[in-house]
């Protein structure tokens, strides 16, 4: 299989306190190797790809196919329909983003402002709750999850977040409710049992410092739900966050909660300051935290980083790819996996060199496959995509 242009980064796997392989590390964490777990439940297409290809990943394993908010290019994000489509299309993991309600329930939404992804604006009984709020220094005007009880959230229906780009998704507006983390786990467990393969879950804890300031700390709530379900006590599990403080808290709490998971530090734009550091008046940026010495420090409490694709290959103002960075190589040298985000199939999201002439909102599957293969050639250990079927084609060498 030809991965396409780009340099492959390789490095040994280094754990805190000694040098062990990624597979051995996962045995220590989960009792079994994640690679072995995924292979046991993998489709024949997955297995053939993994057995025939030596990947330039941290340990040579097949990169993980991570469904970004479900198959969000094809169904409204963070709905059970989006997760069902992602699983049917071969995703190794599905991603629920988590925000709390007023009464502390964990619902699956990308933002605390639920205006764009629900029909809350069509409910006159909630009109007075629209307000302006600062979240990690960013002012937003809308309806916020923390102003609603779970019972009230359950009266709302999901809507497509990008209807201009994905009008085919907007036809599903009003059909699906807003799931809780518990409901997502129940659903994935049922899908796993039906399909006879393990399906990983990769929840993201959103804005933990902001929510803690409202009296709704997230870490214990998330671990309580994950630790209470038999599926998430045994299935592949990764927890991600854009704040180092949250991950450090989780590292100290995982064992006590009965949760076995890898932790992923998500990184934003190089000039952005993480929410927890910003709240303390600090100035350390994500760019600072992506430097080699900082990556070695991150490895003390996390197994992976989750950078934007533009942190792997920056783009100029016209959207053209520039020279790749050394981030994958540097992360591997620190013993960290790299799971980047987000591969989307529409022209508007692709680097300019890979766009076709069908218009900015048009799907460009060939361009998306080429983009993914470029990152895979750099040694990427996993990638988030809005369209797992395209991601699987890129992994398996299907044009």
Secondary structure, 3 states (H helix, E strand, C coil): CCCCCCCCCCCCCCECCECCCHHHHHHHHHCCCHHHHHHHCCCHHHHHHHHHCCCCCCCCCCCEEEECCCCCCCCCCCCHHHHHHHHHCCCCEECCEEEECCCCCEEECCCCECCCCECHHHCHHHHHHCEEEEECCEEEEECEHHHCCHHHHCCCCECCCCCCCCHHHHCCCCCCCCCEHHHHHHHHHHHHHHHCCCCEECCEECCHHHHHHCCCCCHHHHHHHHHHCCCCCCCCEEEEECCHHHHHHHHHHHHHHCCCCEEEEECCCCCCECHHHHHCCCCCEHHHHCCHHHHHHHCCCCCEEECEHHHHEEECCCCCEEEECCHHHHHHHCCCEEEEEEECCEHHHCCHHHCCCCCCCCECHHHHHHHHHHHHHCCCCEEEECCHHHHHHHHHCCC
